[in-house]
């Protein structure tokens, strides 16, 4: 299956809060220091982006961590990606995976996708194709095309799970519907190997899967 496009890589971008309105920095710092989790998240975003303050990734990491410890999903994802990249903190993929798992458990598709990549490669967490599959699937059902693509690849190549071209095709078709060119290429490669009856069956499976995906 060397013709198939390869696995989509880890996402490391930090989730940011749009700052459409002018922020009262002193009031925000007061709230954050008093333990307001959303204020901590917002302050972390300001320092991360240098919006209204001098950019300071260390302070960003500090405030993201405080918000993350209080269960703010976006902050958990942000501090995870900072640990993964070594931005504002010493690079630590084990801590990155731990924070990703917390955000993923709260339903963050980005965290689920990144955690799946780490489980697939054994970065920061023991290698586990089963866990990678499960996290990819959660992100894929939430509508993430990259997760749909990677899940399709796992099925057609049998990467730690039983090979299944039908399921692989359906996931590639889902990602292709979202405009992923590599997924479209892989879907078409599979179609060239199908007779008319098989093609109809595969397309039916793709349609049924599409109905389960969050829009």
Legacy VTK file of the C-alpha trace (Angstrom):
# vtk DataFile Version 3.0
C-alpha trace
ASCII
DATASET POLYDATA
POINTS 215 float
0.000 0.000 0.000
2.930 2.346 -0.598
0.796 4.516 -2.879
-1.283 5.773 0.026
-0.589 9.232 1.413
0.960 9.232 4.867
-0.259 9.965 8.386
-1.177 13.544 9.221
1.218 15.039 11.755
0.815 16.434 15.251
-0.910 19.772 15.678
1.007 22.186 17.903
-0.850 25.461 17.469
-2.128 27.065 20.641
-5.841 27.795 20.898
-6.284 31.534 21.343
-9.069 33.744 22.546
-10.090 36.472 20.153
-9.602 39.857 21.754
-12.203 41.954 20.016
-12.675 44.336 22.942
-10.145 46.288 24.926
-9.203 44.397 28.089
-8.769 46.002 31.499
-5.465 44.308 32.248
-5.322 45.250 35.908
-8.822 43.967 36.531
-8.052 40.789 34.584
-4.889 40.164 36.600
-6.812 40.767 39.805
-9.413 38.173 38.856
-6.786 35.697 37.654
-4.757 36.045 40.844
-7.940 35.508 42.866
-8.443 32.201 41.069
-10.874 33.036 38.273
-10.168 30.248 35.759
-11.512 32.083 32.718
-9.476 35.172 33.599
-6.397 32.948 33.879
-7.122 31.487 30.448
-7.613 34.925 28.922
-4.477 36.305 30.540
-2.502 33.332 29.252
-3.771 34.035 25.738
-2.804 37.715 25.979
0.743 36.883 27.044
0.998 34.153 24.432
0.000 36.502 21.619
1.492 39.705 22.984
-1.937 41.321 22.762
-2.055 44.433 24.949
1.003 43.199 26.857
4.581 42.357 26.010
4.679 38.812 24.678
5.892 36.444 27.365
5.449 32.734 26.707
6.613 31.798 30.208
3.843 33.871 31.763
1.440 32.431 29.213
2.397 28.919 30.291
2.007 29.878 33.951
-1.541 31.176 33.505
-2.552 28.367 31.150
-1.379 25.887 33.765
-3.425 27.546 36.504
-6.533 27.509 34.310
-5.819 23.951 33.187
-5.573 22.783 36.784
-9.094 24.131 37.276
-10.361 22.086 34.364
-10.478 24.633 31.532
-10.294 22.424 28.443
-8.729 25.011 26.140
-6.041 25.766 28.712
-5.271 22.062 29.066
-4.818 21.825 25.310
-2.690 24.969 25.194
-0.268 23.952 27.933
-0.039 20.506 26.341
1.049 21.982 23.016
3.527 24.248 24.791
5.115 21.233 26.482
5.132 19.378 23.149
6.960 22.219 21.420
9.056 23.442 24.336
7.477 26.898 24.130
7.568 28.859 27.384
8.429 25.658 29.251
11.039 22.941 28.954
9.984 20.425 26.323
8.339 17.460 28.002
6.268 15.106 25.854
5.144 13.082 28.869
3.529 16.160 30.382
2.170 17.085 26.971
0.445 13.713 26.656
-0.927 13.934 30.206
-2.524 17.341 29.566
-3.793 16.242 26.165
-5.535 13.312 27.785
-7.350 15.629 30.186
-8.503 17.906 27.355
-9.368 14.921 25.155
-11.508 13.430 27.914
-13.458 16.696 27.951
-14.201 16.360 24.250
-11.562 18.516 22.538
-11.162 17.133 18.987
-7.740 18.807 18.644
-6.565 17.172 21.862
-8.020 13.822 20.812
-6.215 14.037 17.489
-2.872 15.026 19.016
-3.134 12.378 21.710
-3.935 9.765 19.070
-0.768 10.754 17.194
1.279 10.376 20.355
-0.280 6.976 21.100
0.414 5.894 17.517
4.102 6.848 17.696
4.830 6.226 21.377
5.813 9.852 21.991
5.232 10.888 25.595
3.094 7.836 26.255
3.426 4.079 25.664
2.778 3.178 22.036
-0.758 1.859 21.693
-2.454 1.407 18.308
-5.713 0.591 20.101
-5.726 3.892 22.003
-4.630 5.749 18.875
-7.585 4.245 17.019
-10.036 5.156 19.767
-8.883 8.789 20.017
-8.758 9.208 16.244
-12.280 7.859 16.062
-13.597 10.344 18.628
-12.021 13.257 16.750
-13.155 11.835 13.405
-16.769 11.521 14.539
-16.555 15.125 15.736
-15.857 16.074 12.121
-12.065 16.462 12.016
-10.875 15.561 8.519
-7.276 14.909 9.612
-8.474 12.323 12.118
-10.748 10.758 9.495
-7.792 10.502 7.140
-5.485 8.947 9.732
-8.151 6.475 10.789
-8.651 5.469 7.176
-4.931 4.918 6.836
-4.826 2.722 9.929
-7.534 0.509 8.433
-6.124 0.137 4.921
-2.591 -0.492 6.149
-3.502 -2.551 9.216
-1.495 -0.296 11.513
-1.937 -2.135 14.796
-5.546 -3.020 14.002
-7.077 -5.592 11.635
-6.893 -4.428 8.033
-10.283 -3.380 6.676
-10.492 -1.665 3.305
-14.223 -1.078 3.648
-13.818 1.003 6.811
-10.703 2.646 5.432
-12.590 3.681 2.308
-15.474 5.086 4.342
-13.156 7.237 6.454
-11.234 8.440 3.403
-14.549 9.354 1.777
-15.528 11.335 4.880
-12.267 13.292 4.829
-12.518 13.768 1.069
-15.967 15.280 1.540
-14.286 17.897 3.736
-11.882 18.719 0.927
-8.835 16.657 1.931
-6.953 15.954 -1.340
-4.883 13.091 0.077
-8.038 11.387 1.328
-9.625 11.811 -2.087
-6.548 10.253 -3.666
-6.631 7.281 -1.304
-10.371 6.783 -1.769
-9.895 6.756 -5.531
-7.025 4.251 -5.299
-9.323 1.845 -3.474
-12.112 2.372 -6.016
-9.841 1.305 -8.875
-9.596 -2.133 -7.255
-13.361 -2.638 -6.860
-15.900 -4.186 -9.202
-19.330 -2.552 -9.585
-20.944 -4.555 -6.784
-18.096 -3.869 -4.360
-18.069 -0.178 -5.259
-21.776 0.112 -4.460
-21.222 -1.617 -1.122
-18.299 0.625 -0.221
-20.201 3.769 -1.178
-23.145 2.651 0.948
-20.815 2.194 3.936
-19.389 5.666 3.359
-22.874 7.182 3.253
-23.880 5.434 6.485
-20.725 6.653 8.211
-21.274 10.215 6.990
-24.632 10.245 8.749
-22.902 9.533 12.085
-20.389 12.359 11.807
-21.089 15.597 13.632
-21.711 18.476 11.275
LINES 1 216
215 0 1 2 3 4 5 6 7 8 9 10 11 12 13 14 15 16 17 18 19 20 21 22 23 24 25 26 27 28 29 30 31 32 33 34 35 36 37 38 39 40 41 42 43 44 45 46 47 48 49 50 51 52 53 54 55 56 57 58 59 60 61 62 63 64 65 66 67 68 69 70 71 72 73 74 75 76 77 78 79 80 81 82 83 84 85 86 87 88 89 90 91 92 93 94 95 96 97 98 99 100 101 102 103 104 105 106 107 108 109 110 111 112 113 114 115 116 117 118 119 120 121 122 123 124 125 126 127 128 129 130 131 132 133 134 135 136 137 138 139 140 141 142 143 144 145 146 147 148 149 150 151 152 153 154 155 156 157 158 159 160 161 162 163 164 165 166 167 168 169 170 171 172 173 174 175 176 177 178 179 180 181 182 183 184 185 186 187 188 189 190 191 192 193 194 195 196 197 198 199 200 201 202 203 204 205 206 207 208 209 210 211 212 213 214
